[in-house]
Amino acid sequence: MRILVTGGAGYIGSHVVRRLVSDKHKVFVVDNLSEGHRAAVHPKARFYKAHIEDIALMTRMLKIHKIDCVMHFAANAYVRKSFKNPLKYWDNNTLGTMDLMRAMLCAGTPYMIFSSSCATYGNTDQIITETTPQWPVSPYGHSKLAAELFLRSMACSVYRRGIVALRYFNAAGCEDMFGLGEDHRPETHLIPVLLRCAYRQAKFVVYGKDFDTPDGTCIRDYIHVTDLVSAHVAALNVVQEGEFQAFNLGNGRGYSVLEVLNMCKKVAGSPIFWKSAKRKPGDPARLCADNTLARQKLNWTPQFPELHYMVESTWNWIATNPLGYDTPPDSVH
């Protein structure tokens, strides 16, 4: 297939690009590099530095390259930052998706695999299925849900686009053997934050030690990025014209903050100094996915559910890339 990946220089997007190239698809990447890294893009993918909001440019690109499917990762994804600048999140995540779809309609591109989020569900301590009510509690979650609702309407009898929305839980790990890692600025994901604390001997703050969990810290469902990649490839086999489908991507179990912290200490072979603080308002005790539907419909099963592997692959990349993608290739660590 001829696939356009928006946000293909980002964390998950770059991993998906590598797999698509490996599977012999013809891959094109669009990224404005506001948060992505040019060095993360596979050299066999054709790269364009562009904005998805440029409808005329995106239309020409989709037409010229005869794109069969768009995998749409381009978005702002910092939950706490979204409270400080909600308009940016609605502009990029919701209106950007609408602009991209306008280009797809103009070009006749039939399919989209959409990077969505468990943030569309909001706060619930129940195991989350695809039918769990979606009540987001952050501007980020609202912007993703709004994009989903819009895309659902694009599968109607008038436009007949084929849409698969993949609702990620906590992406983790990396394909360090291929030189791909996790390099957000600032970093907000728990595992790389903890490992960088171990690397730099910095102090970590645990927000909340009074949750109704075995060790008092909140529990989250982590999924290895390689398993996310496999789900995107599987989605190519089920996306259908005129149909909107949504799937949860998680392991179906969770790990507490202290479980993750202790695993990071073990893998890094270094202490992690931490202190506790009051829990942040609205944080649920547990967020875990029911991935039954993805297993059944996508014929997909997570292959790397172990926390140790997620942490170890991240540590391997950080240890050889302490400055992220800015680390000189000839550096010795």
N, C-alpha and C positions, 0 to 999 in steps of 0.2 A: 504494500500500500504506500501511498504518498501522504505523509503525515506532517502536519505543522504543529510544533510544540511551542506554545506561548509560555514565557517564564522558564525556558529551557536552560537558562544559565543558573537557575536557583537550585536549592538543595534537592528536592524531590524531582524536579524537572530534569536536571542533569543526569540523574540516575536512570530515569525513564529513557532519555535520549540514547544513552549508552546501550541499553537493552534493545531498543528499536533498531539501532544501527547493526548490532550483533545479529539480529533476526532478519537482516537484509531488507528492511524497509528503506524507502527513500525519505530522509528526514530533513526538515527545515525548522530552524529555531528563530523565534522572535523574542527579544528581551531588551528592555531599555537600560539594563545594567544598573538600575537604581539600588537594587539589593542583590542581584546575581553577580556572577563572576565569569568573565570571558574565558578564563583558563579552565573552567569546569565543563565547557562545551566540547563534545567529541569532535575531533578534527574532520571526521567524515560527514558531519552534519553541516548543512549550509546555514550560516549565521547571518541574521539581519539585526542591527541595532535599530529598534523602532518601537513605537507606542501602539498598542492595540486600539487606542481611541482614534487613530488616523484611519478612518473608514475607507477613504479612497485608496490609500497605500495598501491596506490589508486586502481590499477587494482585488486590486491588481495582482498582488502576490498569490492569492488563492487561485485566481484564474490562470496566471502564467504557469504556475507549477502544478495545476490540475490536482489540487489537494482533495484527497478522499475523506480525511478525518482531521479534526482539530483536537488536540489534547491541550486543555486550557488550565494552566497553572498560574498564570500571571495574576498576582493579587498582593495586597498588603495583609499580613497575617499576625500582627502583634495585638493580642487581646487588650492588654492594658493601655497600649498606645492609642487604641481606637477610641478610648474614652476622652483622650486629650484632643483628638482631631477627627471626630466622626465624619465630617464632610469628606475628608480625604478617602476614607474607607468606602463611603457610598459612591464617590466618583470612580475610584479604581476598581472596586470589586463588583459593584452593581452596574453602574453606567458603562464601565469598561466592557463588561460581559455583553451588555446590550449592543454596544458599538461593534463588537466582534461578531455578534450574530447578524447584525445588519450587513456586514461585509460578506458573511457566509451566504446569506440569502441572495445578495447581488451576484455572487460568484457561482451559486448553485452547489455549494459544498454541503453534503447531506448529513454528516455526523459530527458529534462533539462528545468527548469524554471530559467531564467537568470535575475539577478538583474542589470538592466541598469539604465540610468539616463537622465534627461532632458538636461544635459550638452552636450549631443550629438548634440543638435540643435544649440548651440551657442547663439548669441545675436539677439533677434528679439522682437519687441514690439507688434507683432501680436499674436492673440490667436493661440496656437500651436496644430496642429493636427498631426496625424501619418504620413501624407504626406508632412508636412513642411520640406523643405530642411535641411539636417543635415550638418552644418558647424561649428564644435566645435572651440572654441577659447582658449582652455587650453589643456595641455598635458593629464590631467585627462579625459576630454571629448574625445580627440583623441583616448586614449587607450580603452575607452568604446565603441566607434563607431567601432574601428578596431575589437574588440571582437565580436560585433554584426555581422559585415560583414563576419567574419570567421564562426560564428555559422550559418548564413544564408546558407553558402556553404555546411555545414554539413547536411542540410536537402535535399540535392540533391538526384538524383536517385541512386547514388552509395552508400551513407552512410545511408540515410533515417532516420536520427535522427529527433525526434520531439522537436522543440524548441519554447518556449514562452519567449519573452523579455519584461520585465515590466519596463517602463521608468518612474522612480519616479520623482516627483517634490520635494518640501521641506517636508521631513518627520518630524513629530513633535508629541509631547505627549508621553504617555507611559501607560502601564497597571500597575499602581502603586498598585492596589489591589492584584496583584499577585507577588509583590516585584520586578517587572521589571522596569528599568529606562533607562535613557540616560547618559552614562558616557564615553565620548570621552576625550582623553588626547593628545593634548590640545582640549578643547571644542571650536567648531567653529559655531555650529548651533545657530541661533539668540535667540530663546526662552530660552534655558538653560543658555546661556551667560548672557542675561538680568536678569534672575531670580537669578543667582549667584551674579550679581552686586547688586541686591536688598538685598540679604542675607548678603553679606560682606560689603555693603555700598561702593562699588568700582565705579569708573567712567566709563561710556560707551561712545564710540565714534560713532557718526552717520556720515557715509561717504556719503556726498552729500545731500544738501538741495535745489538743483536747478533743480530737475528732473521735467519733464512735467507731474506731478501728482497733485491731489488735495492739498496735504500738502507738496509737494516738495521732498518727500523721495520715494525711489524706492519701487515697489510693487512686492510681490512674492506670489505664490500659495502654501499654506501649506495644508498637508494632514495628518490626524491622523494615527499613526502607526497601530492601530487596523484595519483601513480601508485598509492599505497596506496588512496586514495579510489576510484579507478576499479575496483580489484580488488574492493572491497566491493560496489559497485553491480553488478558482473558476477556476484558470488556470489549475489545475489538471483535470478538466472536459472537457477542450477544446484542450489540447495538443494532437497532432496527428502525427503519424509516417510520416516522409517525408515532414513536413510542418514547415515553420518559420512564427511566428506571433508576432506582436509587439503592445503594448498597452500603452497609456499614463495613468498614475495614478496621478490625481490631483483632486481638488474640482471644478475647472472651474471658480474660482474667486480668487482674491488675497487680501492681506492686506499689507498696507504700513509699513515701519519700525516704524514710530511714532504710528500707530495704535497698533502694537504689543507691543511697549514699554509702552504705556498707559494701555493696558490690563494687562501687567506684574505688573505694579505698583498697579493696582486695586486688582489683585488676591493676591499678596504678602502683601498688606497693608503697603507698605513701599515706600519711594521715590527712584527714580533711577536718579542719577546725571549723566548728559550727556553733551557732547559738540559736535559741528559739525566740520567736516573737509572736505577737497575737496573730491569729488567723485573719486572712483578708476577707472582707465582707462578701458573702455570696458564694464562697468556695464550698462545694459539696464534699461529703466525706468520700464518696466513691463515684467514679465515672468509668463504666466498663461496657463493652459492646457485646451484643449477641450477633455473631457473624454467620448464623445459620443460613440466611438467605444467600449471602455471597458464596458460601460453600456449595449450596445447591445449584444456584443459577449460573454462577461463573465457573463452576467446577474448580474451585480455588481453595487451597488449604495453606495456611501459613507454614513455612518451612523453617523459620528461625524464631520461634517463640521464646527462646531462653534469654533471660535478662543478661546473663554472662556474655553471650555473643554480641548483643547490642552494645554493651559497654566496651568490650574488648576491641571491636572493630573501630569504635569511635576513638578509643585511646591510642590505637596504633596510628591512626591518621593524625591526631593531635601531636603525638610524640615526634612525628616526622615533618609536621607542618605547624610549628608553634605560632607562626604568624598567619595561619590560614593559607589561602591561595596566594598571598603575597610572599610566602617563604621562597627564597631563591632556590632553584632546583639543585644547585651544587652545595647547599648547606650541609654541614655534618652535625648530627645531633647525638 
